């Protein structure tokens, strides 16, 4: 048993990375717990394992008494204590550690040591898996599909099993046992058994695949600015070159499309739109909507919206199947995208202009009527009129154009007061219009 223990200590240290002191401490603690009934007659029993020889001994504390006295349960004669300790240092009243190893203790020790070592091996394997894969979160790893559990796919990695839930599976892929594939490590948690979650739908899977296939990206010459992905169908990826001599799109495509083909093959035919990034949002939007031919793009910066006009023949191409192209472009840019045919837009715009001119003409005829001082409107008291005039609303026309919330800023005005003022103004406007 002793030589076996020493061999196990060496093996655990060398291959599992578990220190000898850790194993010895665990075995000593387990032995003491397992043999507590046997040591009930002893005070403060201790189990000591010699890390060089593997010998296991049990010691207990005894109070040293004179040789001519009769020892009690927890006492020992000085002559006996001197056999275990330095004779000069042992005095009456000292506490001495005396070996009390039971005759059958070897069998108990062997069983306990075996159980502790097995447990330690399992714990060490869990620690190794967790420590190894927690640093791989966000990276791509290779795996083999081993089994399915309801909607979950179990993938065998290098030293562990990973879980791919339904939401991390692409809709156009069939997962067969034995299939090899690349997956992205999404998260690693340690709650008993380490749980590794992997994904085939995450946008970063595309990012990492491009980093693997395109040296210019991994070296930092070409940078990925944004990715928008519809897993299994289409991905738009915007890139920019930090070196004017390097074509960022060409680098990602590769010679005769070799690089992007490898990625498309890995993702089971998912389409890849590689786009040149631009700080000019109009140019960026035009690039992102390629291959559709764009007639005009109008930018609405405050709304973060682009109005895109195309020929009627290009409308379905620009929008894409089920709105896929427009939706991905919007996500890639971070702006809203409205795509319309130029012909329909002009027709609508012409109608709107006609209506606007007619409305403006009517308003123009009313302006003189409405341009009366707010003080002259019956039903508006002087305090309210003074306040409105002080903030720039000194005529009835200006008051009718202001937002209703302005009335709530009138000192002391509540909902009832505001409704009354609104009713007075509307009544006066109607009277003037009727005249």
Secondary structure as GFF3:
##gff-version 3
##sequence-region A 1 435
A	DSSP	alpha_helix	2	11	.	.	.	ID=ss1
A	DSSP	pi_helix	12	16	.	.	.	ID=ss2
A	DSSP	alpha_helix	20	34	.	.	.	ID=ss3
A	DSSP	beta_strand	43	49	.	.	.	ID=ss4
A	DSSP	beta_strand	56	65	.	.	.	ID=ss5
A	DSSP	beta_strand	75	77	.	.	.	ID=ss6
A	DSSP	alpha_helix	78	84	.	.	.	ID=ss7
A	DSSP	beta_strand	95	99	.	.	.	ID=ss8
A	DSSP	alpha_helix	105	134	.	.	.	ID=ss9
A	DSSP	beta_strand	140	149	.	.	.	ID=ss10
A	DSSP	beta_strand	152	156	.	.	.	ID=ss11
A	DSSP	beta_strand	161	164	.	.	.	ID=ss12
A	DSSP	three_ten_helix	166	168	.	.	.	ID=ss13
A	DSSP	beta_strand	180	190	.	.	.	ID=ss14
A	DSSP	beta_strand	194	199	.	.	.	ID=ss15
A	DSSP	alpha_helix	203	213	.	.	.	ID=ss16
A	DSSP	alpha_helix	215	219	.	.	.	ID=ss17
A	DSSP	beta_strand	222	230	.	.	.	ID=ss18
A	DSSP	beta_strand	234	241	.	.	.	ID=ss19
A	DSSP	alpha_helix	248	253	.	.	.	ID=ss20
A	DSSP	three_ten_helix	255	257	.	.	.	ID=ss21
A	DSSP	alpha_helix	258	266	.	.	.	ID=ss22
A	DSSP	beta_strand	271	276	.	.	.	ID=ss23
A	DSSP	alpha_helix	281	288	.	.	.	ID=ss24
A	DSSP	beta_strand	294	300	.	.	.	ID=ss25
A	DSSP	beta_strand	305	310	.	.	.	ID=ss26
A	DSSP	three_ten_helix	312	314	.	.	.	ID=ss27
A	DSSP	alpha_helix	315	319	.	.	.	ID=ss28
A	DSSP	three_ten_helix	321	323	.	.	.	ID=ss29
A	DSSP	alpha_helix	324	333	.	.	.	ID=ss30
A	DSSP	beta_strand	336	341	.	.	.	ID=ss31
A	DSSP	alpha_helix	342	370	.	.	.	ID=ss32
A	DSSP	three_ten_helix	374	376	.	.	.	ID=ss33
A	DSSP	alpha_helix	382	390	.	.	.	ID=ss34
A	DSSP	alpha_helix	396	401	.	.	.	ID=ss35
A	DSSP	three_ten_helix	404	409	.	.	.	ID=ss36
A	DSSP	alpha_helix	415	434	.	.	.	ID=ss37
###
